[in-house]
Amino acid sequence: MKAEKVSRMSAEDRRELVLVAATRAFARGGYHGTSTDAVAKEAGVSQPYVVRMFGTKLDLFLEVFERAVRRIKAAFEEVLDDGPFDPESEDDKARMGLAYSALLKDQEFLQVMMHGFSSGGVPEIGAAARRCMGEVFATIQRTGWTNEQARDFVAYGMLLNVMLSMRACDHLTPGDPLTVLADCAFGDELADLQQPMLQSPA
């Protein structure tokens, strides 16, 4: 039944289905721990179909990784294109921060991005990660902030990514240093990021 439903989709919709499934699969297992067969099972299609559509596992991972980074760039670009940005304004800085924090609830794509950054030993992934990081930084530079201010903004975002990657928000106990760090890092967003865990069945 699922295969029949997929076959009735447009080519664009089938491609999107596989990319979403690949994001889930790579978020769990990373590049090295995920096969095209695992992606195919996640998507409800055959493994040869995934290979025909995307080529190798490396090609698929690169597309999923770059798609994740494009989401971040697009979020920042939307703020910058919305109107004049004052680099001295705390309100405008907050708008940039909110644009990123709005993405935090979708932890799968953030996890894929972290897998990409940590897989620099694969030459093609390392090259893509370096280029994508440069593109994100160039986007932040459009704010008019100094290079140091832009660096600090990116570094803060990466701290949030690392905290989410280690599932820090799901393992907080009062008085623990990690809890203090999470509270400082996420602020008012922390409760929302814990919400999926609180709603999950026992």
N, C-alpha and C positions, 0 to 999 in steps of 0.2 A: 504494500500500500504506500509506504513512504517513497519507494523508488518510483512508483507511478506518479506520485505527486511531484517529485523532483523533475521527472521527464516532461511534465506539462508546463514547467516554469520557462520563462524566457532565458536566453543565454546569460543575460546580465544578472537576473535574479539567481540563477544557479551559481554563477561566479561569487555573488555576494554570500550565498549560503555556505559555500566552501570556505570563504575567507573568515566568516564569523566562527565557523566550526574550528578552523585552523587556529584562530586566536585563542579559543578555549583550550585546545589541545596543547599548543605551545606554551600557554601560560602555566599549565600544570607541569609539563615535562621539559620545557626548554628545547633548544635546538637539538642537543645530543640525545635527549631522552624521548623524543617524539618521532614516530615514523609516519610516512604517508598513509600507511594502513590505518594508523590510529586516527589520523585526520579524516580519512574516508569513513570510518565507523562513526565518528562524531557527527559527520554530515549526513550519514545515511546513504552514501553513494559507494561505488566501487573504487578500489585503489587505482586501477588503470585509468579510471575517469579523472581522478585527481591529477595523475601524472600527465594525461593528455592536456588538461586545462592549464597546468602551471609548470610542467617540466619536473625538475628535480626537487627534492626536499629543500635544498638550499634556496632555489628560486622562490619556492613558496614562503619560506621563512623570511627572506628578504622583503617580499611584498607585504607580508603581515607586519613586519617590524617597521618598515617605512610608512605604512599606513597609520600605525600607532603614533609615530612622531608627527605625521602631518596633522593629526587631530590636535596635538598640542600647539603646533604653529598656527593652525587655523583659529584656535581659541584666542591666542594673543593677537593675531592679525585683526580679528573682529573688533577687539577693543581699540586697537590703534587706528582702524579705518572708520570707527564710529564718530570721530570728531577730533579736535585738537587735543593733544596730550601734553600736559605740563609736567616736565620732569621734577619740578619742585613740589608738586601737589601730592599730599598724602592720600587724598581721595582718588586720584588717578592711579597711584601705586596700588591702592586697595582694589581698584577695578581689575588690574592685572592679576592680583592674587586671587580674587574671586573667580576669574575666568579659569584659573588652574584648579582651584579647589572644587569647582563644579564637576571636574573630570574624575575626581578621586574615588567616587562611588563605583566607577567602572574599573575595578582593580585588575581585570583580566588583561586589558590592553596595556596598562601600566606594567604589569608583570612581564608581558612580552617585551616591552621596551627594556626592562632591566636585564632580561635574558640576552637581548641583543648587545647591550653594553658590556656584559660579562663574557661574551663569546668572541672577544677580539682576537683570540688565537686562530680563529677561522679567518683567513685573509679577506675574503669577500664581505664577511659580516663586520670585521674590524673596520674596513674601509667605509662601509655604509654607516656604521655607528659614528665614526669621526666626522664624516660629512654631515650627517643629520644633527649632531651636536653643534657643529659650526653654524648650521642654518638656524637652529633655535636661538643660538646666541646672537646671530645677526638680526633676527626678528626682535629680540629684546633690546638691542642697541637702537632700534628705531624710536624707543621712548625718549631718547636724548639723555638718558642716564650716563654717568661716567662708566668706563669699562669695569671699574671696581664695583659700582652699584649693580651693574648688569650681572657681573659674576656672582655677587651675593644673592641676587634674586634666583639665579639658576641653581646655586648651591643649596638654597633653602628648599627649592622644589625637589632636588635630588635627595635631600634628607627625608622628605615626606615619602618619596618613592621607596627608599630603603626601609623605612619604618613599616610601610604597607607590605613590602615583599617578605619581611620576616614575621608578618602577621602580629605585629606588636599590639595593635588595637584590640585584638582578641585575647590577649594574655596580660592584662594589667591588674595589679594588686596594689592597694593603698600603701603608700610609703616606699614602694619600690622605685629605684632611680629611673627605670625605664618608663614608669608611669608618669613621673615628673617630666621627663623628656617629651613623652607623647603629648602631655597636656600643654607644654610650652610650644610644641611644634604645630599641633592641630587646633588648639584653642577650642572655639565653639563647635568646630566641625567634628570633634572627637566622638561625641555622643551619636551623631548620625552614622559615623563609620563603624561604630560598634553595633548598630541596630540590627544588621543581618544576623549576627551571632545571637543576639538576645531573642530574636524571633524564631530561630531555628528550633526544631523539636528536640527534646531531651533524648 
